[in-house]
Each structure stands twice: as C-alpha cells, then as structure tokens.
Amino acid sequence: MERGIGRAARRAGLGELSGGLGDCGLFLPIAIAMITLNGLNATAVFAGVGAVYVATALYFRVPVPVQPLKAFAAAAIALGLGPAELAAGALLMALIIGSLGLSGLAGALTARFPVVLVRGIQAAVALLLLKAAIGLAERGNWDGLPAIDPAVSVTIAAAAFVVLVLSRRGAMPGSLIVLGAGAIVGLVVGGLPDGVALGPEPVGVAIPDSEAFAIALTGLVIAQIPLTFGNAIVATCDAEREYFGQRAERVRPDRIANSIAAGNVLGGLTGGMPICHGAGGVTAHYAMGARTRWATVFAGAIFIAGGLLFGASLPAVLTVLAPGALAGMLAFVAFEHALLAARLERLDDRLIAVTVGIVTLAAGNLAVGFGVGLALVLGRALVGRRRLPGAGAADPA
C-alpha cells in the first residue's frame, strides 16, 4: 500500500512539474530572441518571470501563466528596439493595465464582455499558436547552429505532438519527455554550447528617458492594450474557471490586471521581459498536467535558478533544445485551446468565433479580429431588436 501511495505521489509530482513547464513552447523562443536581439538582461528575464510565477501561484492558488507580451515582442524584434524602449513599454503597460485593475474597470468591462467574443479570441489565439508552431518547425535549427533539415524538424514536431496527446490520458509527464528529447536532438546535432559560465548577469534598476517612453507608446503599447485586455484578462479568467472551477475563485479581472501591472513594473525597472498572463498559457499548463499551484511554483523556481546560475549564458544553453520539440508543444497547446474555444452551442456564435480567428490569422493582429467580431455581435443585436416589434405585430395572437 505504501509503495502504491509513493508511486502515485511521484507521478503527481512529475505531472505538476510537466504542467508547470507546459508553456515553454511559447516562452522560450521569445525570451531567447529578446535577449539576443533586443539586449534584455538574461538574469532579469528568467529570474523575473520565475518570481512572478511563484507570486501568482501563491496568491491565486491555481496555476496562472506568465507569458511575453506577444504583439509587443514581435514589434520590438522587428523594429530592433533596445532595452530602454522595452523597459519604457513595460512601465507604460503597468500604468495602463494597473489603472484598469485598481479602478475596478477591468471587472466592470469584463462583466459586459460577450462570451462569444471570449471564445473568438481563444480561437484566434489557437490559430496564431498553430502558425507559430509551423514557423518554428520549418526553421530547422537556431541561427548559428548546424542545420536540421526542415522535414526532420517537422517530423520531430509531429512526434512531440503525438507524445503530448498520448500523455493526456496516462501518467506520462509529456512536456518533460518532449523537452528531454529535444535537448538530446540538439546535443547530437550541435554538441555542447560554447562559452557557458556560471553566475548571474549583473542586474540594476533604471528608469528610461522621455524619448524611450515616446517610442514605446507609439511603437509597442497602443497596439498591445486591446490584446492584453481581451486575452490576458477576459479570456484568461474564463479559461481558469473552465479548467479549475471554484478553485479559481481568486482569479478575477481586477486582480489579474494588477498582477500584470506588478510584473511589468518589475520587468521595466530591472531590464527584464514585459509580461502578461494569457488564456493559451492556462491551456498549456492544464493540458500538460498542472492541477495545483505547485506546478507553477516548480516552474518559477527552475527559471529563478537558471537565471541566477547561468545568467548571460542562458541563450546559448537554451539553444540546445531543438526548435521542432518546442513547435510540437505549441501545436498541442493550439489543439487544446481550439477545444476550449469550441464550447459554444449556437451556430451563429460559432460562426462569429471562427470569423474572429480567421480574420486575426489573415491580418496577423488580434485587435483587428476582435474589432470584426465586435461589429458582428453589435450587428446581430441590432437586427434582433429590429425584428422583435415586427414579429409581434404580425402575430395574430
């Protein structure tokens, strides 16, 4: 009996660890890019994200994802912006999102947010994750490392996807298996990374100048706000309730907004990564085994340890992971998130949600898809109001 209990405890612990690392497919590629291309401080990025993971786990008492601001990161990478502009953007996000949380507006607006638009945003995120997974698989290997044939990389991604699907119904820690296999492939192809040294990268506290704030506001923040509200606040709260039920009682829009603000104050002052929460991350953690707060406590502790132990060497260390493995994780999260988005009963609601997803994918911008979805919802309500009086007058009863 005791042995059986011990085995069950070990399986549960592995499941929680696997679930805590379930969002690595999204987090790691963006973190590596922003450290190497935008000059972010590696210790501040990983230790900061780890600290937010631990804090949110202890406060919300369920797994809550900590993710990069996706549109923000994409724009920063494309524009080649530096740490000052990213820090300014993080602080502006903290000010705006924190204002919504502290004023109670986040909760008030969420209460009036149509469920069909929540599902539409989730459908859009699923499609964007799938697109990112395909792009990651097709790149073969990271820049500067020996090439992996794209066909082989896609095969690795497909195999990782299958492993994760099979692990849904068993006791296999799917994400740990995939990450371990991805590391083995990376080591076989590229060998051990060069220049790995122990110790953190020095972290300081600084406030950007006014020019950095101006660039960040126009180039990064304005486009990110509707995405953050829709996906990181409204859709995140919905996904937490869907997966964790009453245990997610503390996950409320105003509190999530304040959590995002606090994380961005930390990142903005220390040169870390601008962060948010996200419905796709909730799905990633849950689908890969996270059931309690300890899943993200484990993940946070690993990120903090990595940031402090390896510091500036982290980008080189993390490129050991073959991109195909991370792509498979992203594809699996997209699949699970699509199932969440499909939880609509009415055909017209499903059509609106699908339209939001398709428009977002075509435009490459969640705000555009949300705008189209909102127009469709308002148009449907207007048509419905116009039909009611006419229907009543024609009724002989």
C-alpha positions as CSV (number, residue, x, y, z in Angstrom):
1,M,0.0,0.0,0.0
2,E,2.7,2.5,1.0
3,R,4.6,1.7,-2.2
4,G,1.5,2.4,-4.2
5,I,1.0,5.7,-2.5
6,G,4.6,6.6,-3.1
7,R,4.3,5.8,-6.8
8,A,1.1,7.9,-7.0
9,A,2.8,10.8,-5.3
10,R,5.8,10.6,-7.6
11,R,3.5,10.5,-10.7
12,A,1.6,13.5,-9.3
13,G,4.8,15.4,-8.7
14,L,6.1,14.7,-12.2
15,G,2.7,15.7,-13.6
16,E,2.8,19.0,-11.8
17,L,6.4,19.7,-13.0
18,S,5.4,18.7,-16.5
19,G,2.4,21.0,-16.4
20,G,4.5,23.9,-14.9
21,L,6.8,23.7,-17.9
22,G,4.0,23.3,-20.4
23,D,4.2,26.8,-21.7
24,C,7.9,26.7,-22.6
25,G,7.0,26.3,-26.3
26,L,5.8,29.9,-26.3
27,F,8.0,31.4,-23.6
28,L,11.5,30.2,-24.5
29,P,11.7,31.2,-28.3
30,I,10.5,34.7,-27.5
31,A,12.8,35.0,-24.4
32,I,15.8,33.8,-26.4
33,A,15.0,36.3,-29.2
34,M,14.5,39.3,-26.9
35,I,17.7,38.5,-25.0
36,T,19.9,38.0,-28.1
37,L,18.3,40.6,-30.5
38,N,17.0,43.3,-28.1
39,G,19.7,43.1,-25.5
40,L,17.5,42.2,-22.5
41,N,19.2,41.1,-19.3
42,A,19.0,37.3,-19.2
43,T,19.1,37.0,-15.4
44,A,16.4,39.7,-15.1
45,V,14.2,37.9,-17.8
46,F,14.3,34.4,-16.3
47,A,14.6,35.3,-12.6
48,G,11.8,38.0,-13.0
49,V,9.5,35.6,-14.8
50,G,10.2,33.0,-12.2
51,A,9.4,35.4,-9.3
52,V,6.1,36.3,-10.9
53,Y,5.3,32.6,-11.4
54,V,5.9,31.9,-7.7
55,A,4.0,35.0,-6.6
56,T,0.9,34.3,-8.7
57,A,0.9,30.7,-7.7
58,L,0.9,31.6,-4.0
59,Y,-1.7,34.3,-4.4
60,F,-4.2,32.9,-6.9
61,R,-3.7,29.3,-5.6
62,V,-4.1,27.8,-9.1
63,P,-1.6,27.7,-12.0
64,V,-1.5,31.1,-13.7
65,P,0.7,31.5,-16.8
66,V,3.4,34.1,-17.2
67,Q,4.0,35.0,-20.8
68,P,5.7,37.6,-23.0
69,L,3.5,40.3,-24.5
70,K,3.3,38.7,-27.9
71,A,2.5,41.7,-30.2
72,F,4.8,43.9,-28.1
73,A,7.6,41.4,-28.5
74,A,7.1,40.9,-32.2
75,A,7.1,44.7,-32.8
76,A,10.2,45.1,-30.6
77,I,12.1,42.4,-32.5
78,A,11.0,43.7,-35.9
79,L,12.0,47.3,-35.1
80,G,15.2,46.4,-33.4
81,L,14.4,48.3,-30.2
82,G,16.8,48.2,-27.2
83,P,16.4,47.6,-23.5
84,A,15.4,51.2,-22.7
85,E,12.4,51.2,-25.1
86,L,11.3,47.8,-23.8
87,A,11.6,48.9,-20.2
88,A,9.6,52.1,-21.0
89,G,6.9,50.0,-22.7
90,A,6.7,47.6,-19.7
91,L,6.2,50.6,-17.4
92,L,3.5,52.1,-19.6
93,M,1.7,48.8,-19.7
94,A,1.9,48.6,-16.0
95,L,0.4,52.1,-15.7
96,I,-2.5,51.5,-18.1
97,I,-3.4,47.9,-17.1
98,G,-2.9,48.8,-13.4
99,S,-5.3,51.7,-13.7
100,L,-7.9,49.3,-15.1
101,G,-7.4,47.0,-12.1
102,L,-7.2,49.5,-9.3
103,S,-10.2,51.4,-10.6
104,G,-12.4,48.3,-10.9
105,L,-12.8,49.0,-14.6
106,A,-11.3,45.7,-15.6
107,G,-14.0,43.8,-13.8
108,A,-16.8,46.1,-15.0
109,L,-15.8,45.8,-18.6
110,T,-15.3,42.0,-18.4
111,A,-18.8,41.6,-17.0
112,R,-20.1,43.2,-20.2
113,F,-17.8,41.2,-22.5
114,P,-19.8,38.8,-24.6
115,V,-18.9,35.1,-24.2
116,V,-18.8,34.7,-28.0
117,L,-16.0,37.3,-28.2
118,V,-14.1,35.4,-25.5
119,R,-14.4,32.2,-27.5
120,G,-13.5,34.1,-30.7
121,I,-10.3,35.4,-29.0
122,Q,-9.5,31.9,-27.9
123,A,-10.0,30.6,-31.4
124,A,-7.7,33.4,-32.7
125,V,-5.0,32.5,-30.2
126,A,-5.3,28.8,-31.2
127,L,-4.7,29.7,-34.9
128,L,-1.8,32.1,-34.1
129,L,-0.2,29.4,-31.9
130,L,-0.5,26.9,-34.7
131,K,1.0,29.4,-37.2
132,A,3.9,30.0,-34.8
133,A,4.4,26.2,-34.4
134,I,4.7,25.7,-38.1
135,G,7.2,28.6,-38.4
136,L,9.3,27.3,-35.6
137,A,9.3,23.7,-37.0
138,E,10.2,24.9,-40.5
139,R,13.2,26.9,-39.3
140,G,15.1,23.6,-38.6
141,N,17.6,24.9,-36.0
142,W,18.5,28.1,-34.3
143,D,20.7,30.7,-36.1
144,G,24.4,30.0,-35.9
145,L,24.0,26.2,-35.2
146,P,24.3,23.3,-37.6
147,A,21.2,23.0,-39.7
148,I,18.4,20.5,-39.2
149,D,16.5,19.6,-42.3
150,P,13.1,21.3,-42.1
151,A,11.4,18.0,-42.9
152,V,13.2,16.3,-40.0
153,S,12.2,19.2,-37.7
154,V,8.6,18.9,-38.8
155,T,8.8,15.2,-38.1
156,I,10.1,16.0,-34.6
157,A,7.3,18.4,-34.0
158,A,4.7,15.8,-35.2
159,A,6.2,13.2,-32.9
160,A,6.2,15.6,-29.9
161,F,2.6,16.4,-30.6
162,V,1.7,12.7,-30.6
163,V,3.5,12.2,-27.3
164,L,1.7,15.0,-25.7
165,V,-1.7,13.8,-27.0
166,L,-1.0,10.3,-25.7
167,S,0.1,11.7,-22.3
168,R,-3.3,13.3,-21.8
169,R,-4.8,10.1,-20.6
170,G,-1.9,8.5,-18.9
171,A,0.6,9.3,-16.2
172,M,3.4,10.3,-18.7
173,P,4.9,13.7,-18.0
174,G,4.5,14.8,-21.6
175,S,6.3,18.1,-21.6
176,L,9.3,16.7,-19.7
177,I,9.6,13.9,-22.2
178,V,9.4,16.3,-25.2
179,L,11.9,18.8,-23.6
180,G,14.3,16.0,-22.8
181,A,14.1,14.5,-26.3
182,G,14.5,18.0,-27.8
183,A,17.7,18.5,-25.7
184,I,19.1,15.2,-26.9
185,V,18.4,16.0,-30.5
186,G,20.0,19.4,-30.0
187,L,23.1,18.0,-28.4
188,V,23.5,15.3,-31.1
189,V,23.3,17.9,-33.9
190,G,25.1,20.9,-32.3
191,G,27.1,19.5,-29.4
192,L,27.6,21.3,-26.1
193,P,27.2,25.1,-26.4
194,D,30.3,27.3,-26.2
195,G,31.0,29.9,-23.6
196,V,28.9,28.6,-20.8
197,A,29.8,30.1,-17.4
198,L,28.2,30.1,-14.0
199,G,27.0,33.2,-12.3
200,P,24.2,35.7,-12.8
201,E,24.4,38.7,-15.2
202,P,24.5,41.9,-13.1
203,V,21.0,43.4,-12.7
204,G,20.5,47.1,-12.0
205,V,17.5,49.3,-11.5
206,A,17.0,52.2,-14.0
207,I,14.2,54.4,-15.3
208,P,14.2,55.1,-19.1
209,D,14.3,58.6,-20.5
210,S,11.4,60.5,-22.1
211,E,12.4,59.6,-25.7
212,A,12.2,55.9,-24.8
213,F,8.7,56.4,-23.4
214,A,7.6,58.2,-26.6
215,I,8.9,55.4,-28.9
216,A,7.4,52.7,-26.7
217,L,4.0,54.3,-26.6
218,T,3.6,54.6,-30.3
219,G,5.5,51.6,-31.4
220,L,4.7,49.0,-28.8
221,V,2.0,49.8,-26.3
222,I,-1.0,51.2,-28.2
223,A,-1.4,48.0,-30.3
224,Q,-0.9,45.8,-27.3
225,I,-3.6,47.2,-25.0
226,P,-6.7,45.6,-26.6
227,L,-4.9,42.3,-27.0
228,T,-3.9,42.3,-23.3
229,F,-7.4,43.2,-22.1
230,G,-9.1,40.6,-24.3
231,N,-6.7,37.7,-24.0
232,A,-4.7,38.3,-20.9
233,I,-7.6,39.4,-18.7
234,V,-11.0,38.4,-20.0
235,A,-10.1,35.1,-21.8
236,T,-7.6,34.1,-19.0
237,C,-10.3,34.4,-16.3
238,D,-12.7,32.4,-18.4
239,A,-10.1,29.7,-19.1
240,E,-9.2,29.5,-15.4
241,R,-12.8,29.0,-14.5
242,E,-13.3,26.4,-17.2
243,Y,-10.4,24.3,-16.1
244,F,-10.2,24.8,-12.3
245,G,-13.8,25.7,-11.4
246,Q,-14.4,27.0,-8.0
247,R,-10.7,26.7,-7.1
248,A,-10.0,29.6,-9.5
249,E,-12.3,31.9,-7.4
250,R,-9.4,34.3,-6.7
251,V,-8.7,34.7,-10.4
252,R,-10.8,37.9,-11.1
253,P,-10.3,40.5,-13.8
254,D,-9.2,43.3,-11.5
255,R,-6.7,41.1,-9.7
256,I,-5.3,39.7,-12.9
257,A,-4.9,43.3,-14.2
258,N,-3.0,44.2,-11.1
259,S,-0.8,41.1,-11.3
260,I,0.1,42.0,-14.9
261,A,0.9,45.6,-13.8
262,A,3.1,44.4,-10.9
263,G,5.0,42.0,-13.2
264,N,5.7,44.8,-15.7
265,V,6.9,47.2,-13.0
266,L,9.5,44.5,-12.0
267,G,10.5,43.9,-15.6
268,G,10.6,47.6,-16.6
269,L,12.8,48.6,-13.7
270,T,15.3,45.7,-13.9
271,G,15.6,45.3,-17.7
272,G,13.5,42.1,-17.8
273,M,10.8,41.0,-20.1
274,P,7.4,42.7,-20.4
275,I,4.9,40.1,-19.4
276,C,1.2,39.3,-19.3
277,H,-1.0,36.3,-18.5
278,G,-2.9,34.5,-21.3
279,A,-5.6,32.0,-22.0
280,G,-3.3,29.9,-24.2
281,G,-0.9,29.6,-21.3
282,V,-3.7,28.4,-19.0
283,T,-4.5,25.7,-21.5
284,A,-0.8,24.8,-21.8
285,H,-0.3,24.3,-18.1
286,Y,-3.6,22.3,-17.6
287,A,-3.2,20.2,-20.7
288,M,0.2,19.0,-19.7
289,G,-0.6,18.1,-16.2
290,A,-0.8,21.2,-13.9
291,R,-3.6,20.8,-11.3
292,T,-2.3,22.7,-8.3
293,R,-0.3,25.9,-7.6
294,W,2.8,23.8,-7.1
295,A,3.1,23.3,-10.9
296,T,4.0,27.0,-11.5
297,V,5.9,27.2,-8.2
298,F,8.2,24.5,-9.6
299,A,8.5,26.3,-12.9
300,G,9.2,29.6,-11.2
301,A,11.9,28.0,-9.1
302,I,13.6,26.5,-12.2
303,F,13.6,29.8,-14.0
304,I,15.0,31.7,-11.0
305,A,17.7,29.1,-10.6
306,G,18.5,29.2,-14.3
307,G,18.7,33.0,-14.3
308,L,21.0,33.1,-11.2
309,L,23.2,30.1,-12.1
310,F,23.8,30.8,-15.8
311,G,23.0,34.4,-16.4
312,A,24.2,35.6,-19.7
313,S,25.0,32.0,-20.8
314,L,21.3,31.2,-20.9
315,P,20.6,31.9,-24.5
316,A,23.4,29.5,-25.5
317,V,22.2,26.9,-23.1
318,L,18.6,27.1,-24.3
319,T,19.5,26.7,-27.9
320,V,20.3,23.1,-27.0
321,L,16.6,22.5,-27.3
322,A,15.7,21.6,-30.9
323,P,13.0,24.0,-32.3
324,G,10.9,21.1,-33.5
325,A,10.3,20.0,-29.9
326,L,9.1,23.4,-28.9
327,A,7.0,23.6,-32.1
328,G,5.3,20.3,-31.1
329,M,4.4,21.8,-27.7
330,L,2.9,24.9,-29.4
331,A,0.9,22.8,-31.8
332,F,-0.5,20.7,-28.9
333,V,-1.5,23.9,-27.0
334,A,-3.2,25.2,-30.1
335,F,-5.2,22.0,-30.4
336,E,-6.3,22.1,-26.7
337,H,-7.1,25.8,-26.9
338,A,-9.2,25.2,-30.0
339,L,-11.3,22.7,-28.0
340,L,-11.8,25.4,-25.3
341,A,-12.8,27.9,-28.0
342,A,-15.4,25.4,-29.4
343,R,-17.5,25.5,-26.3
344,L,-20.4,27.3,-27.9
345,E,-23.9,25.9,-28.5
346,R,-25.4,28.3,-31.1
347,L,-24.3,28.1,-34.8
348,D,-24.3,31.8,-35.2
349,D,-22.0,32.1,-32.1
350,R,-19.6,29.5,-33.6
351,L,-19.6,31.4,-36.9
352,I,-18.6,34.6,-35.2
353,A,-15.9,32.9,-33.2
354,V,-14.5,31.3,-36.3
355,T,-14.6,34.6,-38.1
356,V,-12.6,36.3,-35.4
357,G,-10.0,33.6,-35.7
358,I,-9.7,33.7,-39.4
359,V,-9.6,37.5,-39.6
360,T,-6.9,37.5,-36.9
361,L,-4.8,35.0,-38.8
362,A,-5.2,36.9,-42.1
363,A,-4.4,40.3,-40.5
364,G,-1.8,39.0,-38.1
365,N,-3.4,41.2,-35.5
366,L,-5.7,40.1,-32.7
367,A,-7.1,43.6,-32.4
368,V,-8.4,43.5,-36.0
369,G,-10.1,40.2,-35.4
370,F,-11.6,41.4,-32.2
371,G,-12.9,44.6,-33.9
372,V,-14.6,42.5,-36.6
373,G,-16.1,40.2,-34.0
374,L,-17.4,43.1,-32.0
375,A,-19.0,44.6,-35.2
376,L,-20.7,41.2,-35.9
377,V,-22.1,40.9,-32.3
378,L,-23.4,44.5,-32.4
379,G,-24.9,44.0,-35.8
380,R,-26.7,40.8,-34.7
381,A,-28.1,42.6,-31.6
382,L,-29.3,45.5,-33.8
383,V,-31.0,43.1,-36.3
384,G,-32.6,41.2,-33.4
385,R,-34.1,44.4,-31.9
386,R,-35.5,45.5,-35.3
387,R,-37.2,42.1,-35.9
388,L,-38.9,41.8,-32.5
389,P,-41.5,44.6,-33.0
390,G,-42.4,43.5,-36.5
391,A,-42.8,39.9,-35.3
392,G,-45.1,40.9,-32.5
393,A,-47.3,43.0,-34.8
394,A,-47.7,40.2,-37.3
395,D,-48.7,37.6,-34.7
396,P,-52.5,37.1,-34.8
397,A,-52.5,36.0,-31.2
